[in-house]
Amino acid sequence: MAMAREISLLDLSGKPVRFDGRMLMNAAATPWQGFALEVRAMHGDGENPACYNPHPLLAFCMRGHVKSAMTTGRRTSHVESRPGSVCIFDQGYEVDRVTWSGQCDEVIALEIRPETLRSLMPESDGELHLQTHLSTTDATLTSLAIAMRDEVERGCTSGRMHAQGLSMALVSYLQSRYGGARNAKRAPGRLSQADLRRVYDWVMQHLGEDFGIDELAAELNMSAVHFTRLFRASTGSTPYRYVMEQRVRHSLALLEGRLSLAEIAHAVGFSSQAHFTQVFKQLVGTTPARARLG
């Protein structure tokens, strides 16, 4: 079995450099279909030679305290990472030397790889330019990273659409809050009633499948990000929530029949009975079993 690909860090000749810390989780070894994600632990002292990240990179300190020194030319930046802090590196951020010391039991690292970005935003050509922040705090970014980590830990049970939705929320927020000057501006607009009807018909036709936002957007010849933006402006809801609502609505009719709860969950596209029960309770206020009895 091939080893799961790690987050990219390269020396100045383009060869891989060992990433800091001990690997605790690598999303590449799971069904996760969002941006590259790893969880690592950093204990003691460490050092990396001259290196750069070829793609935009985020590092979240979740538990612990680490002091780092990043040297580029004659300039050395001293960074303290505490719980809740995040480092944001634009693609191509280069250092001559990095040293660190301390203990962080959990670091979430996210890499915005062009192939994933291109699948969500074809108009971007896989390019995302960010303003580098060696240390900042951002509750929105952190909550998105935690949601991604939790979904991977659960075995990606919420399906492709959820992974894509989290990734698009992340990149949209990064563009608006930390985007560089080279990022394209967003186009405003809404979906027509005919478009919304096509969306409904497509969802109902594929309701029992694990489809992604990209496939739904392709029905309207749009990128996933552009479609999500217009859909939310038109309906006030995300595509993910809309699909979950349609699945739960269809399941209510099936609960009147003889299918088991597991069979109903499969029929309407949930990955498991547990995921069906979780979403059903969030939207209806009770469990499918109780709804059937009532």
C-alpha positions, 0 to 999 in steps of 0.5 A: 500500500502506498504511503499517504502523501504528506503536506508539501514542504520543499528545499530550494532545489524542490526536494521534499523536506521533513515537516515538523512534528510527529504525525497523528492523523493524515486525511490523505489516508481516509476518504476525505475529499477536501483540502489536504489536512494533517494533525501533528504533535511537536515536542522538544526542539526542532530545526528545518533548513532552507525551505518553502511551501509551494502552496498556501499553508495554514497551521493551527496551534490547538493545545500547547505553547511553541516558540519559533524563529524564522530567518530569511536573509538578515531578518529573524521573526520570532513567533509564539504559538498558543492555543487558538493561534494560526500561522498563514503562509502564502504560496512560495513563502521562503525561509533560510532556517526555522527553529522551534522549541516547546510542546504542542500536543495538536497542530492542525495543518491545512494545505490549499493544493491547486488540484483541489482548488481547481475542482472547486473553482475552475475560474481560479486556475488553482491559484490562491494568493494570501497575505502571510501572517506569521501569527494571528487569531481567527475564530472563524478559521479555527472553527472551520479547521476543527470541523474538518478535523472532526469530520476526518476523525469520524471517517468522513461519514457526512459525504463528499458534499460536506467536505467540499462545503467546508473547503469552499467555506474556508477558501471563500473566507480566506479570499475575503479576509486574507486575499492578496491583490492578485485574487479575482473579484467575486461576481454578484448575482442570483439563480433564476427560478428555472435554475432552482427548479433544475437544482431540485430535479437533479437533487431528487434524481440523485438523492440516494447517491453520495454526490458532491457540490461540483456535480450539482453545480455542473448541472448549471455549468458553474464552478462549485464556489460560484454556484454555492455563492449564488445558491445561498444568495437566492435561497438563504441556505447552503447546498449542503443543508438544502440537500439534507433537508430534501433527504429528511423530507423524503425520509418522512414519507418512507417512515410510513412504510415497512423499510427499516431505519437503516434501509431508509437512511441508505435510500435517501443518501445518508452514509449510515443510520447514525448520520441519518439520525443525527441530521433528522434530529437537527432538522425535525427535533426528534429521532426517526424512530420516535417520529415513526412511533408518533 
